[in-house]
Amino acid sequence: NNTDLHTTVKRLEKEKKELEPYKVKYERLQKLFAQMQEFYKERVPQGIEKFQQIVGYCKKKVNITLNPFSNTRFSEKNLTEHEKKGYDLASKDLQQKRKSKNKDMDLER
């Protein structure tokens, strides 16, 4: 009985290790869709080009939340032309937010 339990535990641990990469990818996709839904609440896409820009924008937002050394990040090289525009727009938005935040902190001093 203990042998069966030990074997079952070992098998479950092995399965958990095998599923770990999928868990990370699933979490990444989950973040992507959450960002896309948030974006849709603010803006309604007009055509496929606009949609691809939104996808690129959201991919950048998701990448920010992930470990920079992780292989689960969305690759900038694999973006379509319109996704790249959205990705760049997200980068600019983030820079502006940082500048604004730094300016506010300087004013508080």
N, C-alpha and C positions, 0 to 999 in steps of 0.2 A: 504494500500500500504506500509506504514512504517512497519506494522506488518510482511508482507511477506518478506520485505527486512531484517528485524531483524532476522526472522526465517532462512532465507537463509544464513546470515552471521554466525549464531550460528552453523548451519549444516556444513558449510565449515570449520569453526574452529575445530569442532569435527573431521571431516575427516582428517584435517591436522595433528592433534595430533595422530590419529590412524596410519597414514602413516609415522610418524617420525622414528620409529625403522627401517623401511624398507629403509629409506633414508640413515641412517648410514651404514647399511649393504651393500647397493648398492655402497656407496662411498668407503667402504673397498674393495669390489670386484674390483671396478674400479682401485684402487691403485695397487691391486695385479696384474691385467692384464697389467697395464702400466709397472710395474717392470719386469714382464715376457717378455714383448715385448722388453724392453731395454736389458735384459739379452740375448735374442735370437740374437740381432744384434751383440753381441760380441762373442757368442759361439753357436755352432750348437749341439743340444742334440744327443746323441748316445744311442738309446734304451730307454725303459721305466724307467729303474733305473736312468739313467741320467736325464730324464725328472722330475722324482719325486724329485731328488736332487735340481733341478732348482726351483720347486714349493716350497720346504722347504726354500731355500735361499731367495726367493721372499717374503714368508710369514714373515720371520724375518725382512726384509727391510720394509714391510708394518707395522708390529707391532711397529717399532721404531717411525713411524709417528703418531701413535694413542696414545690417553691418556692411561697411564699405568693402570689406575683404571677402564677402560672401559670394558664392557662385550662383546664388538665387536672384541676384539683382537683374533688372531688365537691361539688356545691352543697348548702348547708344548706337552701336554700329548697325544693328538690325532694324532700326526704325525706318518707316516709310518717310517720304518727303514731308507729308502733312503731319505725321506723328512728330517728326523732328521740329517742326514749327511750334507745336504744342509743348514739346519738351523744353525748347529754348524759352518760350513764354513763361513756363513755370520757373525756370532758372532766374529770369529777370524779375518775376514777382517776388521770389524769395530774397533776391538781392535788395530790392526796394524795401521789403519788410524789415530786413536786417538794418538797413540804413536808417529807416524810420525809428526803429527800436533804439538804435545807438544814439540817434539825435535826441530822442525823448529822455534817454538816460543822462545825456550830457546836460540837458536843460534842467533836470532834477538836481544836478550837482551845483 
